[in-house]
């Protein structure tokens, strides 16, 4: 069975460890340093902390070489042909989930094999005014959302659309942070599971493309975007871009989800921020 996204009750240090392990196995020292913020402790202390946090957690396995891995990942990477993808797009009141910005629209498109369908779409009442710049960009006004459901009222439907699928978005960290924060607030659930970013995949598979905005990538692949800067239109366009990227990855030998995660990474010269510089980059 292919791995997919799940939601689990919260617990901050464990959440951070699980989040880090979605990128692959890690030893105790790396996990303590990168996920838990314990940057100067000796390896023996890092291992004790990791064992205390993760040793009895059924979502985690310790591999034969001592590294920690999510239970699903430790069973082997699924074939891409067995994966179902949930392509997510959110429109928000601003760029910062950590500073109180909220989702005003969400759409989830499913990609399974060659089939693309819009699984879920809703306007969302953020329970606060929508700023003028957001309204100008998205054409979503406070009046449009005042009678729409809050995220808490749609959280179960959103989780049902995401569950068991690989989370995908154009600039995935942005959408993941917003959906994760809303889900935590509404249901005290922490999302964990595999995710892919079509910006990152484009960087690695089409390295000569100067701009990786959704407009630029869609134009490169001949994908039409209808209703730009609205969740449904952008999610469906990103889903079609994902299909083309998966085809390119297959031509370069990617057969599993792990292959896709690591394809071309050796050629990257520097790490770039996963957050957009502005809403126009989305």
Protein Blocks (a to p, Z undefined) as FASTA:
>chain_A
ZZddddddddfklmmmmmmmmnoccdfklmmmmmnopakbcfklmmmmmmmmmmmmmkbc
cdfkopacdfklmnopadfklpccdddddddfbfblknopacfbdcddddehjbccdfbd
cdddehiacdfklmmmnopafklmmmpccfklmmmmmmmmmgopacddehjllmmmmmmm
mmmmmnopacedddddfklmmmmmmmmlmblcfklmmmmnopacehihifklmmmmmmmm
mmmmmmmmmmnopabfklmmmgoklmpmbdcdfbdfbfklZZ
